[in-house]
Amino acid sequence: MYFPQEPQHPEDERIVISGRSDIDFWCRRFSISPFTLFQLVKTVGNDARQIGEFLHKNEGERLDKIGEPMKSISIL
């Protein structure tokens, strides 16, 4: 059975992919697929904190105008 190793610099919080074990670690940490990981690194950057914030952003907390919450509209 294959067990992924911890990345070489876990305290850095920068996503550095040097092998399959790094890919498995970050995919397991964020609960995403390798394809999604590469797309996020490409678009958001390689900062693990920023990717985590991007993945867990609450859509209901966006602001329509400064200081006013955006209204959620659902169509049934």
PLY file of the C-alpha trace (Angstrom):
ply
format ascii 1.0
element vertex 76
property float x
property float y
property float z
element edge 75
property int vertex1
property int vertex2
end_header
0.00 0.00 0.00
1.21 3.50 -0.85
1.51 6.01 2.01
2.18 9.65 1.01
5.02 11.34 2.83
4.82 14.71 4.48
6.05 17.57 2.28
9.60 18.74 2.75
8.71 22.17 4.19
5.29 21.96 5.92
5.90 25.07 8.07
6.47 27.23 4.98
2.80 26.95 3.90
3.90 27.37 0.30
2.79 24.62 -2.03
5.90 23.15 -3.60
5.33 20.02 -5.64
8.44 17.92 -6.06
6.83 14.50 -6.29
3.72 12.40 -6.05
3.75 12.45 -2.25
3.45 16.26 -2.24
0.45 16.10 -4.60
-1.23 13.48 -2.40
-0.57 15.48 0.77
-2.08 18.73 -0.53
-5.04 16.97 -2.19
-5.80 15.19 1.09
-5.37 18.40 3.08
-7.82 20.38 0.92
-10.04 17.38 -0.05
-9.68 18.13 -3.74
-8.51 16.29 -6.85
-5.02 16.74 -8.34
-6.54 18.57 -11.33
-8.28 21.04 -9.00
-5.06 21.51 -7.03
-3.12 22.44 -10.17
-5.88 24.80 -11.33
-5.94 26.54 -7.94
-2.15 26.88 -7.85
-2.33 28.34 -11.35
-5.12 30.84 -10.61
-4.92 31.62 -6.87
-1.22 31.08 -6.25
0.86 28.66 -4.24
0.03 30.02 -0.79
-1.83 27.30 1.13
-3.66 29.85 3.30
-5.05 31.71 0.27
-6.19 28.47 -1.36
-7.89 27.41 1.89
-9.68 30.74 2.14
-10.72 30.52 -1.52
-12.15 27.02 -1.06
-14.04 27.87 2.12
-15.34 31.27 1.11
-18.96 31.66 2.13
-20.95 32.91 -0.85
-23.60 34.48 1.39
-21.12 36.91 2.92
-20.41 38.88 -0.24
-21.29 42.54 -0.08
-23.55 44.17 -2.66
-22.60 47.67 -1.56
-20.07 48.62 1.02
-21.45 47.63 4.41
-24.64 46.02 3.09
-24.96 42.23 2.80
-26.00 40.87 -0.57
-29.45 39.31 -0.64
-29.63 35.63 -1.48
-32.25 34.89 -4.11
-33.31 31.35 -4.84
-35.57 30.36 -7.68
-37.79 27.37 -7.04
0 1
1 2
2 3
3 4
4 5
5 6
6 7
7 8
8 9
9 10
10 11
11 12
12 13
13 14
14 15
15 16
16 17
17 18
18 19
19 20
20 21
21 22
22 23
23 24
24 25
25 26
26 27
27 28
28 29
29 30
30 31
31 32
32 33
33 34
34 35
35 36
36 37
37 38
38 39
39 40
40 41
41 42
42 43
43 44
44 45
45 46
46 47
47 48
48 49
49 50
50 51
51 52
52 53
53 54
54 55
55 56
56 57
57 58
58 59
59 60
60 61
61 62
62 63
63 64
64 65
65 66
66 67
67 68
68 69
69 70
70 71
71 72
72 73
73 74
74 75
